[in-house]
Structure formats: C-alpha cells, structure tokens
C-alpha cells in the first residue's frame, strides 16, 4: 500500500512540475498524508485548503491499482476524526430467498473505483466539505444472527459516539434494526426514508422475529422511529393479504406504492417528503431491490415493475437539506449479477447519499 501512495506522490510531482521526467528519476516524498493538498494533482483545479481525504484521480492513478476501499478512500480502523464513514456489514443470514448479500460490501467497494470526487449533476463537493474514510467491516457472526445484531449495535454505538455519520454497505436488510437501535440511542426517535420493494414490517417469519423482513416492525415496537415522519417508497409485488401495507399505514407511515411512481419524476414527491421530515433527525435506508430487477438483478428478493435508477437518484437527491444522521444501501447480492452492474449502481447511490449529508457544499 505504501508503494501505491509513493508512486502517486511521484506522479503528482511530474504533473505539478510540468515535465515529462521519468517516474523513477523523481525522489518520492515520504508521506502517507491523504488530503486535498497532497491529492489535488491538477494545479489548475481548485481544492479546499483544509485537510480532507480525497480519492486519487483516475486521470493519474489507474482504477485497477491499489487495495479496493470504498471510492479508493483511505482506510482507518475507527471513526475518530471523521465526519462520515463507509462501513460494511457483510451478512445474509437474515435472508428469506436468495443468499449472497454477505458479499455485497466487497463488490460495492470494487465497483466504486469508477467514482470520482465531484457530483457533476448537483456540483456537490463532499471531499471539500467532510472528512471521510472507509473504516472496514463489522466483525459479524455468520453462524448466529442475534449475536450479529448485538455486534452491529455495539459497533455503531462507537461510531456514532465520535459524531461520525455512518454510510453502510449491506448485507441484508436485517442490519437496519441494530443500526437504528444505536442511532435512536444517540438521537432519539428518527424519521425514516425507506426505499424498498417490501415494507419489511412482518412480525414473525418461520418462527423468527429477527430477519430481513421484520426490521421496521421491531423498530416501531422499541420506539426507535418517529412514525409520523416515516415514508416507504416503491413498495410492490404479490402479498400475503389484499392490503400488505395496512400495518404501516396504521402506524402513521406514508406508503408510496410503486404504481404511484410509474412514468413520472419523483422530485415533487420528495418535496412533500422534505416537508414531512422537517428539521428532526432522519435515517435513509435504501434496499437495492427497490429498483426494477432489469436494472439491478443482483439481489435476493427481486420484484418486477420497480423504480428506475433515475428515480432512485431523484429520491436521494431529494433528501438534500434533511438532517440525515445515517444511511444504508442493502441487499446487493453479487452472485446474481455477474456483470457487476448492481454493485456499481449501489456504489453510485452511496456516493449520492454522501453528497446530500449536512455540511456538504455545492460549487
């Protein structure tokens, strides 16, 4: 890893000096500092004067080189000193159909090499605004789901205690339950923007109360959600009853079934969602199966006639201005998409989430 950054420093020297000198003739600077000063390679490109982590540009460092962290950001062991952190939770022991989501964080990181530093659509500049890093994965117990939930909750308590906002790569949707336990412990009951094909509000499935179909039922029971500030977007599919979302509505959730989203922009919907959420803390949970499986086939419980990636981006960009205290992107199952496009889509949606966090500036 040292040689990777050493070569980057040598490359930077070439570009700044405007010479065609051979890489090996330049004495590398012995630094591992990963900040805007050291990684702003193009001297004509404006950079923040503050010390932020900035991914190396693929203009000068090959995407296929280096250890695959999220967006090629530096890795660190803890959230200390960070404003936001990417965290992997590699479990699929809560799935009810196709497994493989335990490999989601790893594949999302690989595909995230395509990401660049700025959001061209919104002019968001997250790496000039926030200190961000990849802090690795929760050490899950693949043999015991309840123990895994405890491990996740304890891990996120430590992350949140630093003031860092977690951006989570799942993993199946079970993980939202212990994460929200930790989030609500710090912030109180939170609003929820839940994007999904499924409501995930079942009570008991095959005799179990914890799984990827039950997290938000458990969250309501424990008072983790401000139910008047919950919206579920993209719900669809066949159901176990004529009205699969009756329980959600009874709690005060706003339910937006996918039929209400077909053939239209979701920007007007998100204006209403922002008004619903107000200024209180909000958690964003995005299940990749909210998208139509034609776009995102690599998932465990696909449902046809879903949202488009454009609508997914509209939803996330529509969260700009909310007091987001955490986000997740779950249910990417790489074995069911050998193209890698589902994980690539997930990586881009996570970048969009980073861009709408509080304090991100727009140029």
C-alpha positions in Angstrom: 0.0 0.0 0.0 2.9 2.3 0.8 4.3 1.8 -2.7 0.9 2.8 -4.2 0.9 6.2 -2.5 4.7 6.6 -3.1 4.0 6.2 -6.9 1.1 8.7 -6.5 3.4 11.3 -5.0 5.9 10.8 -7.8 3.1 11.2 -10.3 1.9 14.3 -8.6 5.4 15.8 -8.8 5.5 15.2 -12.6 2.2 17.0 -13.1 3.0 19.9 -10.8 6.4 20.4 -12.4 5.0 20.2 -15.9 7.8 17.9 -17.0 8.0 14.6 -18.8 10.6 13.3 -16.4 10.8 9.5 -15.9 8.8 8.4 -12.8 11.8 6.6 -11.4 14.1 9.7 -11.6 12.0 11.5 -9.1 12.7 11.2 -5.4 9.2 10.4 -3.8 8.2 12.3 -0.7 7.9 10.0 2.3 4.4 10.9 3.2 1.2 8.9 3.6 -1.0 12.0 4.1 -4.2 11.7 2.2 -5.6 15.2 2.0 -6.7 17.7 -0.6 -3.2 19.3 -0.6 -1.4 16.1 -1.5 -4.0 14.7 -3.8 -5.1 17.7 -5.8 -2.9 16.7 -8.7 -4.1 19.2 -11.3 -2.7 22.6 -10.3 -5.4 24.4 -12.2 -8.1 22.6 -10.2 -9.3 24.4 -7.1 -9.0 22.5 -3.8 -10.0 23.2 -0.3 -7.3 24.5 1.9 -8.4 22.1 4.7 -7.0 18.7 5.2 -9.6 16.3 3.8 -9.3 12.8 2.5 -9.6 13.0 -1.3 -9.6 9.9 -3.5 -6.8 9.7 -6.1 -8.0 10.7 -9.6 -8.1 8.0 -12.3 -6.6 10.7 -14.5 -3.3 9.8 -12.8 -3.8 6.6 -10.8 -5.2 3.5 -12.6 -8.5 2.4 -11.2 -7.4 -1.2 -11.1 -4.4 -0.4 -8.8 -4.4 -0.4 -5.1 -6.4 -2.1 -2.4 -10.2 -1.7 -3.1 -11.6 0.6 -0.4 -14.9 2.4 -0.9 -14.2 5.1 -3.6 -10.5 4.4 -3.2 -10.6 6.4 0.1 -8.1 5.7 2.8 -8.9 3.0 5.3 -8.7 3.6 9.0 -9.6 1.4 11.9 -12.0 3.7 13.8 -14.3 6.7 13.1 -12.2 9.1 15.2 -11.8 12.4 13.4 -14.3 11.6 10.7 -17.4 13.4 9.6 -18.7 10.4 7.7 -17.5 6.8 7.2 -18.3 4.0 4.9 -18.9 0.7 6.8 -19.5 -2.8 5.5 -21.9 -5.2 7.3 -21.4 -8.5 5.4 -24.3 -10.7 6.4 -27.0 -12.6 4.6 -28.2 -14.9 7.4 -31.4 -12.9 7.6 -32.4 -13.5 4.0 -35.6 -15.5 3.1 -34.8 -16.3 -0.5 -31.5 -15.9 -2.4 -28.4 -15.5 -0.3 -25.2 -13.7 -1.3 -25.6 -10.3 0.3 -22.7 -11.0 2.6 -20.5 -10.4 -0.5 -22.2 -7.0 -1.2 -19.8 -4.7 0.7 -16.8 -6.3 -1.0 -18.2 -6.0 -4.5 -19.5 -2.5 -4.0 -16.0 -1.4 -3.0 -14.6 -3.0 -6.1 -17.1 -1.3 -8.4 -16.7 2.0 -6.6 -13.4 2.5 -8.3 -15.5 4.2 -11.0 -16.5 7.0 -8.7 -14.9 10.5 -9.0 -14.6 13.3 -6.4 -17.4 15.6 -7.6 -21.1 15.2 -8.3 -21.4 16.6 -11.8 -25.2 16.7 -11.6 -25.5 18.7 -8.4 -22.0 20.2 -8.2 -21.7 18.6 -4.8 -18.1 18.6 -3.4 -18.2 16.1 -0.5 -14.4 15.8 -0.3 -14.0 19.5 0.1 -16.6 19.5 2.9 -16.2 16.4 5.1 -13.5 14.2 6.4 -14.5 10.7 5.0 -12.8 7.3 5.1 -13.6 3.6 4.8 -13.5 2.1 8.2 -13.9 -1.5 7.1 -16.5 -4.1 8.1 -18.3 -5.1 11.3 -16.9 -8.4 12.5 -20.2 -10.3 12.1 -21.0 -13.8 13.4 -22.1 -15.7 10.3 -23.5 -18.6 12.5 -25.7 -16.5 14.8 -27.9 -13.7 13.6 -28.9 -12.5 17.1 -25.2 -12.2 18.1 -24.5 -10.4 14.8 -27.2 -7.9 15.7 -25.5 -7.2 19.0 -22.2 -6.8 17.3 -23.6 -4.3 14.8 -25.3 -2.3 17.6 -22.2 -2.1 19.7 -20.1 -1.2 16.7 -22.4 1.6 15.6 -22.6 3.0 19.2 -18.8 3.6 19.0 -19.0 5.1 15.5 -21.9 7.5 16.5 -20.2 8.5 19.7 -17.5 10.2 17.7 -20.1 12.3 15.9 -19.5 10.5 12.6 -22.4 9.8 10.2 -22.3 6.1 9.0 -22.9 5.2 5.4 -23.5 1.5 5.4 -23.0 -1.1 2.8 -25.1 -4.3 3.4 -25.6 -7.0 3.9 -29.3 -7.9 4.1 -31.9 -5.6 5.5 -31.8 -7.1 9.0 -28.9 -4.8 9.7 -31.2 -1.7 9.7 -32.7 -2.9 13.1 -29.5 -2.9 15.2 -28.2 0.2 13.4 -31.3 2.1 14.2 -31.1 0.9 17.8 -27.7 2.7 18.1 -28.9 5.7 16.1 -32.0 6.3 18.2 -29.9 5.8 21.4 -28.0 8.9 20.3 -30.6 11.0 18.5 -33.9 9.8 19.9 -36.7 8.5 17.6 -35.8 9.3 14.0 -37.7 9.9 10.8 -37.1 7.3 8.1 -37.0 7.5 4.3 -37.3 3.8 3.4 -36.9 2.9 -0.3 -37.7 -0.7 -1.0 -39.9 -3.2 -2.9 -41.0 -4.6 0.5 -42.3 -3.0 3.7 -40.2 -5.2 6.0 -42.7 -5.0 8.7 -43.6 -8.6 9.2 -43.9 -9.8 12.8 -42.8 -13.4 12.7 -41.4 -15.3 9.8 -40.8 -19.1 10.1 -41.0 -18.6 13.9 -38.3 -15.9 14.0 -38.8 -12.3 14.9 -35.4 -11.1 13.5 -34.8 -11.2 9.8 -34.7 -9.0 6.7 -38.5 -9.0 6.5 -39.0 -7.7 10.1 -36.6 -4.8 11.0 -39.1 -1.9 10.9 -41.7 -3.8 12.9 -39.1 -4.3 15.6 -38.0 -0.6 15.4 -41.6 0.6 15.9 -42.1 -1.7 18.9 -39.0 -0.3 20.5 -39.9 3.3 19.8 -36.9 3.9 17.5 -38.9 5.7 14.8 -41.0 8.9 14.8 -43.8 7.2 12.9 -45.4 10.4 11.6 -42.0 11.0 9.9 -41.7 7.7 8.1 -42.2 7.2 4.3 -41.9 4.0 2.4 -41.3 4.4 -1.3 -41.5 1.8 -4.1 -43.5 -1.0 -2.4 -44.9 -3.6 -4.7 -45.3 -7.3 -5.5 -47.7 -10.0 -4.6 -48.7 -10.1 -0.9 -49.9 -12.4 1.9 -53.1 -10.3 2.1 -55.1 -7.9 -0.1 -53.5 -4.9 1.7 -50.0 -5.8 2.5 -49.3 -2.3 3.8 -52.2 -1.9 6.2 -50.0 -2.2 9.3 -47.6 0.5 8.0 -50.4 2.9 7.4 -51.9 2.1 10.9 -48.6 3.3 12.5 -48.8 6.6 10.6 -46.3 5.8 7.9 -46.8 7.3 4.5 -46.8 4.5 2.0 -46.0 5.2 -1.7 -46.6 2.1 -3.7 -44.7 1.8 -6.9 -47.8 2.4 -9.1 -47.7 6.0 -7.8 -44.2 6.3 -9.2 -44.6 4.8 -12.7 -43.9 7.1 -15.6 -43.1 10.2 -13.5 -40.4 12.2 -11.9 -40.2 11.8 -8.1 -38.9 15.3 -7.5 -42.4 16.5 -6.5 -42.8 13.6 -4.1 -39.5 14.4 -2.4 -40.6 18.0 -1.9 -43.5 16.6 0.1 -41.2 14.2 1.9 -38.9 17.0 3.0 -41.9 18.8 4.5 -42.9 15.6 6.3 -39.5 15.1 7.7 -39.0 18.6 9.0 -35.8 19.5 10.8 -35.6 16.4 13.0 -33.0 13.6 12.6 -33.7 11.3 9.6 -32.3 7.9 8.6 -32.2 6.9 4.9 -32.5 3.1 4.2 -32.3 2.1 0.5 -32.8 -1.6 -0.5 -31.4 -2.2 -4.0 -34.5 -4.3 -4.8 -36.5 -1.0 -4.9 -35.1 -0.8 -8.4 -36.5 -2.9 -11.1 -34.5 -6.2 -11.5 -33.9 -5.3 -15.1 -31.6 -2.6 -13.7 -30.5 -4.4 -10.5 -30.8 -8.2 -10.8 -28.2 -8.9 -8.2 -30.5 -9.1 -5.2 -32.2 -11.7 -3.0 -35.9 -11.0 -3.4 -36.5 -9.3 -6.8 -39.9 -7.9 -7.7 -40.8 -6.8 -11.2 -42.1 -3.3 -12.3 -39.8 -1.4 -9.9 -38.2 2.0 -9.8 -35.6 3.1 -12.3 -32.1 4.2 -11.3 -33.1 7.7 -12.3 -35.9 7.7 -9.8 -33.5 6.2 -7.2 -31.2 9.2 -7.7 -34.1 11.6 -7.5 -35.1 10.2 -4.1 -31.6 10.5 -2.7 -31.0 14.0 -4.1 -34.4 14.9 -2.8 -33.1 14.3 0.7 -30.7 17.3 0.4 -31.5 19.6 3.3 -32.7 16.9 5.6 -30.9 16.3 8.9 -29.5 12.9 7.9 -27.9 11.0 10.7 -27.2 7.8 8.8 -27.8 6.0 5.6 -27.6 2.4 4.3 -27.6 0.6 0.9 -28.5 -3.0 1.4 -29.3 -6.4 -0.3 -26.7 -6.3 -3.1 -26.1 -10.0 -3.9 -23.2 -10.1 -6.4 -23.6 -13.8 -7.3 -26.9 -13.0 -9.1 -25.3 -10.3 -11.3 -22.1 -11.4 -12.9 -21.8 -8.0 -14.8 -21.2 -6.2 -11.5 -23.8 -3.5 -12.5 -26.0 -4.0 -9.4 -23.0 -3.3 -7.2 -21.9 -0.4 -9.4 -25.4 1.1 -9.1 -25.2 0.6 -5.3 -21.8 2.4 -5.2 -23.2 5.3 -7.1 -26.2 5.6 -4.8 -23.9 5.6 -1.8 -22.0 8.4 -3.3 -25.2 10.3 -3.9 -26.0 9.8 -0.2 -22.6 11.2 0.8 -23.4 14.2 -1.4 -26.6 15.1 0.5 -25.2 14.9 4.0 -25.4 18.0 6.1 -22.5 20.4 5.6 -21.6 19.2 2.1 -21.0 22.3 -0.1 -22.0 22.8 -3.7 -19.8 24.7 -6.1 
